[in-house]
Amino acid sequence: MSKEARYVVRLSQNGYTPADQSVLLQKIKDLVRPLSGVAMNLRVSDFAVEFDLFCAPEADLNPFLAALAPVGGALSRRRLDIETPAPPPDQVIAEARALFNEQRFWEFHEVLEGLWKKTSGEEKQLLQGLILAAAAFVHVQKNEPGVVLQMLRDAVARLEHQPAAYQGINLAQLLSALQKIILTKNVHFPTI
């Protein structure tokens, strides 16, 4: 048997909150199981419900999306298990920035990780800080608040001595927002 395909699937947001994560994940698991699919890692943002879907590589996703309609309409799907040629760094950053601003923090992490692996020095620290901030927000979306503030502290430690801007990202503004979240313990999703 061939390796399973892995997709990140985004469904429309129908009033769900991160507190709904476990019940919603179980509902989605029940909907995709009859189609031989497995759902994991559900996250709830202000804009969408997103999760990882594993299925046979040759599977047509349309029956899955139809089965998921009671949860929300399909917004997007991206196959994650197929390697594609890496775009130039400026395109990677532009795509990552758009994903972050759409609260697609899991995908942001996935997109930036390849670039992070190819960098060194201060730029590597900067990218790691961005990835850590996104990872913290993934935990918020999964209703796992216990690690969020420490991850944000780690992100701040990597970002606080960086330039004010990086490839169109206002790092000074992001750093200020992260510091405010840590100080007030009131988590919100900033934009970059």
N, C-alpha and C positions, 0 to 999 in steps of 0.2 A: 504494500500500500504506500502511496506517495505521502509526503509530508503535508500536513494541513495548511491551508491558506489562512492568513491572519489579516483581518481588516479592522480598521477603526470605523465604526458606524456612528453617525450623528443623526438624531431624531429631533423633531421640533419640540420645543419646551412648552409644555402644557400646564404650567403652574407648579411644577415639581421643585423641591428644594433638596439640598444635600441630606436633610433628615429623612427623605424618602428613599435614600440610596439602597438599603438592604431589601426593602419590599419590592422596589422597582426592579432590582437585579433579579430577584426570584421570579417575578412576572415575565421578564424577558427571557430568562433561562427556560421557563415553561413553554414560551411561544416558539423558541428556536429548536428545542430538543426534538420534536417530531420530524424536523427537517434534517436531523443529524448535525445540528450546529451546537456550539458551546459558546456561551457568553460569559465574560469576565470583566473585572476592573471597570465597573460602571462609575461614571462621573456626571455630576449635575452642575451645569453652569447657568448663568442667567439667560443664555441664548439657546441651549440645547441639552439633550441627554446624549451622552456618548459612551461607548463601550467597545471592548474588543470582541470580535466575533471570529471564531475558528470554525472552518468547515472544509469539505473536500475541495481541492484546488480547482476541480472542474465544475463545481457547483454554480448554478445560476443564482445570483443574489436576489433577483426579483421576487421569488416566493418568500424569502426571508423578510424582505421589506414589506410585502403584503401582510405577512403574519404579524409584523410589528406595528401595523397601523393603529391598533387600539392604544398603543403607548404614545405614538407621535408619527407624523409624516417624515419620510426620509429627507434629510438635508444634504448629506454627503456620505461618501464612503471612500476609503483609501486603503489599498492593499499595502501591507507593511512588510511582507516576507519576501518580496522580490527586490533585488538590488538593482538600482538604476545608476547611471553615471552621475557623479556629483556635479551640480552646477557650480559656477564661480561663487566665491565667498560673498560677494555683494548681493547676489540673487538669493543665497541661503539666508542671509540676514534679513532681506526684504520679506521673504516668505515667512520666516520665523516671527518677525515683528507683526505681520498681519495675523498670524495664528494667535499670538499672545493677546492682541487687542480684541480678538473674537472669543477670548477665554478658552481657547483650545490648547491648554497648557501641556497636555500629554503629547500632542503632536509637535508643539513648540520644542519640547525636550528632544523628541525623536529627530527633528530636523537639525537642531543645533549640535547634537552629539557628534555627528560625523565631522563637522568643522572643528569642534573642541578637540577631538582626537588628533587633528593635524596641526594644532597651534602649540605654542610654548610661551613661557614667561608670563608677563602681565596680561597679554591677550587671553591666554589660557585661563588665568584667574578670573578675568572679566566674564568670559563665556561660562565658566563654572558658576559664578555668582548668578548670572541670568538663569541658568538651568536649575540651580537650587531654589530660586524664587518661584519658578514655574512648578517645580516638584512640590513645594509647600502648598501652592494653590491647588494642585491635583489632590492633595490630602484633604483640603477644605471641601472640594467637590465630591469626595468619597465619604464625607462625614467622619473623618479621622483627625480630629483637632489636636490630639496629643503631641504630635511632632511638628506642628506648623510653626510655632514661634521659634523653636530652636533652629529649624531649617532657614527661617528668615534671618535669624541672627548670623548664621553661617554665610548666607548670601550677602548680607550687609558687610561682613568682614572682608569679603572678596571684592566688593564694589566701592567701598568708601575711599580708596586711594586711587581710583581710576579717573580718567578725564571726564569732563562734564557731559560729553557726547561721544557716541560710537556709531558710525555708519547710519546716522539718522535716528538713533535711539537716544532720547534725552535721559542719560544716566543720572544726572543730578536730580531730576524730578522723580525718577523711580526710586532712587536712594532715599529721598525725603519721604515718599509714600511708605516705603518699607519700614523706615524708622518710626514713623507715626503709628503704623499698625502694631509694631512691637511695643511701643510706649503705651498705647491706649488699649491694646488687646482687642481692638475692634477691626476684624478682618474685612477688607473689601478688595476688589480686584482693580488695581491701577492699570493704566494703559502705558504703552511705550511708543 
